């Protein structure tokens, strides 16, 4: 058993979480993804025991840790946590930072376990360094090592990479994923960064205003979003209205039954052609691996990501009927 939230609600001046139901399997890497204010950090803090739910229950590794009239202390929940702000102690060396929680628990080989954890995050040899001499990425790896050293049942990640530059974010995304899988950890990641959620996790829950919009694999979230909100929040959304042709609706090379519907698709699903939807190229932005074409189809603005030269028309693949 991993983590389960059953009907969890929380409100302050207004509702933050509205009957949140989530089930995270043991050993699963799971992301809560959504915009600022959607309730994802509140959900994480409730799992951690830093906030109490107004209603509902939280279970960690088969144990009820929060519910009506019941709360298990944070330190007794078997959790590790990595914050956005690094949260390393400046007056302690790297080794002391990682070993300190172990010493508080009375671990006899605290320094040995701390050194092993530092080796796993590629900071072997940094034990005697002070945090102020480290880069941001190195400080965050110290925080990750500290969380891993306690051998937690569940690792909670609160936007841990958002303060890092793009190159470091990608490097640490890969490192954290590999380390978590090697250790068999259950991971709950909170982020507003869709690339982080899609690349690191087995499943993703998209939240909006305290309500789960969709829970699915990263590929399903991106390729078959359940709602218009999910489609627009995760990636760039193109929309075209249907056109009837011979009893069928045709958008590019995709056919749908007739009806008053709109079709959604991603920029990489657009290809230039000599037949299909007539387009006008309004702007081209070179992005390195591809060029981003800003196009107009009638009164609709759409985006195409491709290395192909422009043509008079487009064909669309891998499209879906937009939901609510």
C-alpha positions as CSV (number, residue, x, y, z in Angstrom):
1,X,0.0,0.0,0.0
2,X,1.3,3.5,-0.9
3,X,-0.7,6.6,-0.2
4,X,-4.5,7.1,-0.3
5,X,-6.6,10.2,0.2
6,X,-10.3,9.5,0.8
7,X,-12.7,12.5,0.5
8,X,-10.1,15.0,1.7
9,X,-11.5,18.5,2.0
10,X,-9.8,21.7,3.2
11,X,-11.0,25.3,3.3
12,X,-9.7,28.6,4.7
13,X,-11.4,31.7,3.3
14,X,-12.7,29.5,0.5
15,X,-12.6,25.8,-0.4
16,X,-9.1,24.6,-1.3
17,X,-9.7,20.9,-1.6
18,X,-13.1,19.5,-2.4
19,X,-13.5,15.8,-1.5
20,X,-10.1,14.8,-3.0
21,X,-9.8,11.0,-3.7
22,X,-6.4,9.7,-4.8
23,X,-4.8,6.3,-4.6
24,X,-1.1,6.0,-5.1
25,X,0.4,2.5,-5.4
26,X,3.4,1.4,-3.5
27,X,6.6,2.1,-5.5
28,X,4.7,4.5,-7.9
29,X,6.0,7.9,-8.9
30,X,2.9,10.1,-8.9
31,X,2.5,13.8,-9.7
32,X,-0.1,16.4,-8.6
33,X,0.0,18.9,-11.4
34,X,-1.9,22.2,-11.6
35,X,-1.7,26.0,-11.6
36,X,-1.0,28.0,-8.5
37,X,-3.9,27.9,-6.0
38,X,-5.3,24.6,-7.3
39,X,-4.8,22.9,-3.9
40,X,-1.8,20.6,-4.8
41,X,0.5,21.9,-2.1
42,X,-2.2,21.8,0.5
43,X,-2.8,18.1,-0.4
44,X,0.9,17.4,0.1
45,X,1.0,19.2,3.4
46,X,-2.0,17.2,4.6
47,X,-0.2,14.0,3.6
48,X,2.9,15.2,5.5
49,X,0.9,16.1,8.6
50,X,1.7,19.8,8.3
51,X,-2.0,20.6,7.8
52,X,-5.1,18.8,9.1
53,X,-7.9,18.0,6.7
54,X,-11.4,19.4,7.5
55,X,-12.9,16.1,6.3
56,X,-11.7,12.8,4.9
57,X,-8.9,10.4,5.7
58,X,-5.2,10.0,4.7
59,X,-3.5,6.5,4.7
60,X,0.2,5.9,4.3
61,X,1.6,2.4,3.8
62,X,-1.7,0.9,5.1
63,X,-1.8,3.1,8.3
64,X,-4.5,5.8,8.8
65,X,-2.5,8.9,9.6
66,X,-5.2,11.5,9.5
67,X,-9.0,11.5,9.8
68,X,-11.8,12.7,12.1
69,X,-10.3,13.0,15.6
70,X,-7.1,11.2,14.6
71,X,-3.7,12.5,13.6
72,X,-0.3,10.7,13.5
73,X,2.7,13.1,14.1
74,X,4.7,14.0,11.0
75,X,7.8,12.3,12.2
76,X,6.0,9.1,12.8
77,X,4.5,8.8,9.3
78,X,7.7,7.4,7.7
79,X,8.1,10.2,5.2
80,X,10.9,12.0,3.5
81,X,10.4,15.5,2.2
82,X,12.3,17.8,-0.2
83,X,11.3,21.4,-0.4
84,X,11.5,24.1,-3.1
85,X,13.9,26.2,-1.0
86,X,16.6,23.5,-0.4
87,X,16.2,23.9,3.4
88,X,19.8,22.9,4.2
89,X,21.3,24.2,7.4
90,X,24.0,26.7,6.7
91,X,25.9,26.1,10.0
92,X,26.3,22.4,9.3
93,X,28.6,20.7,6.8
94,X,27.1,18.6,4.0
95,X,27.6,15.4,6.0
96,X,26.1,16.9,9.2
97,X,23.1,18.1,7.2
98,X,22.4,14.6,5.9
99,X,23.3,12.8,9.1
100,X,21.3,15.0,11.5
101,X,17.8,13.5,11.1
102,X,19.4,10.0,11.5
103,X,21.1,11.0,14.7
104,X,17.8,12.4,16.1
105,X,16.4,8.9,15.5
106,X,19.2,7.3,17.4
107,X,20.7,5.6,14.3
108,X,24.1,4.2,15.4
109,X,25.6,4.4,11.9
110,X,24.2,7.9,11.0
111,X,27.4,9.1,9.4
112,X,27.8,5.9,7.3
113,X,24.3,6.0,6.0
114,X,24.7,9.7,5.3
115,X,27.9,9.1,3.3
116,X,26.1,6.3,1.3
117,X,23.2,8.7,0.5
118,X,25.6,11.4,-0.6
119,X,27.3,8.9,-2.9
120,X,24.0,8.1,-4.5
121,X,23.4,11.7,-5.5
122,X,27.0,12.1,-6.7
123,X,28.2,14.2,-3.8
124,X,30.9,11.8,-2.5
125,X,33.9,13.9,-1.4
126,X,31.7,16.9,-0.5
127,X,31.1,15.7,3.1
128,X,33.2,18.5,4.7
129,X,31.9,21.3,2.5
130,X,29.7,24.1,3.8
131,X,26.3,24.7,2.0
132,X,27.3,28.3,1.2
133,X,30.1,27.0,-1.1
134,X,27.7,24.8,-3.1
135,X,25.7,25.6,-6.2
136,X,21.9,25.6,-6.1
137,X,21.8,22.2,-7.8
138,X,24.4,20.8,-5.3
139,X,22.4,22.1,-2.3
140,X,19.2,20.5,-3.6
141,X,21.1,17.2,-4.0
142,X,22.1,17.5,-0.3
143,X,18.4,17.9,0.5
144,X,17.5,14.9,-1.6
145,X,20.3,12.8,0.1
146,X,19.0,13.8,3.5
147,X,15.5,12.6,2.6
148,X,16.8,9.3,1.1
149,X,19.1,8.6,4.0
150,X,16.2,8.1,6.4
151,X,14.9,5.3,4.1
152,X,11.3,6.7,4.0
153,X,8.2,4.8,3.0
154,X,7.1,7.8,0.9
155,X,9.1,10.6,-0.6
156,X,7.3,14.0,-0.8
157,X,8.6,16.5,-3.4
158,X,7.3,20.0,-3.1
159,X,8.3,21.7,-6.4
160,X,11.9,20.7,-5.7
161,X,13.5,21.8,-9.0
162,X,11.7,25.1,-9.7
163,X,14.6,27.2,-8.4
164,X,17.2,25.6,-10.7
165,X,18.1,26.5,-14.3
166,X,16.9,24.4,-17.2
167,X,20.0,22.2,-17.5
168,X,20.1,21.4,-13.8
169,X,16.4,20.7,-13.7
170,X,16.7,18.1,-16.4
171,X,19.7,16.5,-14.8
172,X,18.1,16.3,-11.4
173,X,14.7,15.1,-12.8
174,X,16.5,12.0,-14.2
175,X,18.5,11.5,-11.0
176,X,15.6,11.6,-8.7
177,X,13.5,9.3,-10.9
178,X,16.3,6.7,-11.1
179,X,17.1,6.9,-7.3
180,X,13.4,6.5,-6.4
181,X,13.0,3.5,-8.6
182,X,16.2,1.9,-7.4
183,X,15.0,2.3,-3.8
184,X,11.4,1.2,-4.5
185,X,10.1,4.4,-3.1
186,X,6.6,5.7,-3.4
187,X,6.9,9.3,-4.6
188,X,4.4,12.1,-4.5
189,X,5.5,15.1,-6.5
190,X,3.8,18.5,-6.5
191,X,4.5,20.7,-9.4
192,X,3.1,23.3,-11.8
193,X,5.7,22.3,-14.4
194,X,4.1,19.9,-16.8
195,X,7.4,18.7,-18.3
196,X,8.6,17.7,-14.8
197,X,5.4,15.8,-14.1
198,X,5.2,14.1,-17.5
199,X,8.9,13.1,-17.6
200,X,9.3,11.9,-14.0
201,X,6.1,10.1,-13.0
202,X,4.1,6.9,-13.8
203,X,0.8,8.7,-13.4
204,X,-0.4,12.3,-13.1
205,X,-3.4,13.9,-11.4
206,X,-4.3,17.3,-12.9
207,X,-6.1,19.5,-10.3
208,X,-8.1,22.7,-10.8
209,X,-9.8,24.6,-7.9
210,X,-9.4,21.6,-5.6
211,X,-11.0,19.1,-7.9
212,X,-9.2,16.3,-9.8
213,X,-9.8,16.8,-13.6
214,X,-8.0,13.6,-14.7
215,X,-5.8,10.9,-13.4
216,X,-3.8,9.0,-16.1
217,X,-0.4,8.1,-17.5
218,X,1.6,11.0,-18.8
219,X,0.9,9.9,-22.4
220,X,-2.9,9.7,-21.8
221,X,-2.9,13.1,-20.1
222,X,-1.1,14.7,-23.1
223,X,-2.6,12.7,-26.0
224,X,-6.2,12.1,-24.6
225,X,-7.0,14.9,-22.1
226,X,-10.4,14.3,-20.4
227,X,-11.4,17.9,-20.2
228,X,-10.8,21.2,-22.0
229,X,-8.9,22.5,-18.9
230,X,-6.5,19.5,-19.0
231,X,-6.0,19.9,-22.8
232,X,-5.2,23.6,-22.4
233,X,-3.0,23.4,-19.2
234,X,-0.8,20.4,-20.4
235,X,0.9,21.5,-23.6
236,X,-0.3,23.8,-26.3
237,X,-3.9,23.2,-27.5
238,X,-5.0,23.8,-31.1
239,X,-8.7,23.9,-31.8
240,X,-10.6,23.7,-35.1
241,X,-14.3,23.5,-35.7
242,X,-15.8,20.7,-37.6
243,X,-16.7,20.8,-41.3
244,X,-19.2,18.5,-42.9
245,X,-18.2,16.7,-46.0
246,X,-20.3,13.9,-47.6
247,X,-22.0,13.0,-44.3
248,X,-18.7,13.1,-42.4
249,X,-16.7,15.7,-40.5
250,X,-13.2,16.0,-41.9
251,X,-10.2,17.8,-40.3
252,X,-7.1,17.2,-42.3
253,X,-6.9,13.4,-42.6
254,X,-9.0,12.7,-39.5
255,X,-12.7,11.9,-40.0
256,X,-15.4,12.2,-37.3
257,X,-19.2,11.7,-37.3
258,X,-21.1,14.9,-38.1
259,X,-22.0,17.1,-35.2
260,X,-21.4,20.4,-33.6
261,X,-18.0,19.6,-32.1
262,X,-14.5,21.0,-31.9
263,X,-11.4,19.1,-32.5
264,X,-8.3,19.4,-30.4
265,X,-4.7,18.5,-31.4
266,X,-1.1,19.3,-30.5
267,X,1.4,21.4,-32.5
268,X,3.5,18.3,-33.5
269,X,0.4,16.6,-35.0
270,X,0.3,19.2,-37.8
271,X,1.9,18.6,-41.2
272,X,2.0,20.8,-44.2
273,X,0.5,19.5,-47.4
274,X,-1.0,20.5,-50.8
275,X,-4.5,19.4,-49.8
276,X,-6.6,19.7,-46.6
277,X,-7.2,22.8,-44.5
278,X,-6.0,26.0,-46.2
279,X,-3.7,28.0,-44.0
280,X,-1.9,31.3,-43.8
281,X,1.6,31.5,-42.2
282,X,1.6,34.6,-39.9
283,X,4.9,34.1,-38.1
284,X,7.8,31.6,-37.8
285,X,10.0,31.2,-34.7
286,X,13.1,29.0,-34.8
287,X,13.2,26.8,-31.7
288,X,16.3,24.7,-32.5
289,X,14.9,21.2,-32.8
290,X,12.0,22.5,-34.8
291,X,10.4,25.7,-36.1
292,X,7.2,27.0,-34.5
293,X,4.7,28.1,-37.2
294,X,1.9,30.5,-36.1
295,X,-0.9,29.8,-38.6
296,X,-4.4,30.9,-39.3
297,X,-7.1,28.6,-40.5
298,X,-10.1,30.9,-41.2
299,X,-10.7,32.7,-37.9
300,X,-8.7,30.2,-35.9
301,X,-5.1,30.7,-34.8
302,X,-3.1,27.4,-34.5
303,X,0.5,26.4,-33.9
304,X,2.5,23.8,-35.8
305,X,5.9,22.5,-34.6
306,X,7.8,20.9,-37.5
307,X,11.0,21.0,-39.6
308,X,9.0,20.8,-42.8
309,X,8.9,23.7,-45.2
310,X,5.5,25.5,-45.2
311,X,2.8,24.6,-47.6
312,X,-0.6,26.0,-48.6
313,X,-2.6,23.5,-46.5
314,X,-2.3,21.3,-43.4
315,X,-3.1,17.7,-42.5
316,X,-3.8,16.8,-38.8
317,X,-3.2,13.5,-37.1
318,X,-3.8,12.2,-33.5
319,X,-6.7,14.6,-32.8
320,X,-9.6,14.2,-30.4
321,X,-13.1,15.7,-29.8
322,X,-12.8,18.3,-27.1
323,X,-14.7,17.6,-23.9
324,X,-16.1,20.0,-21.4
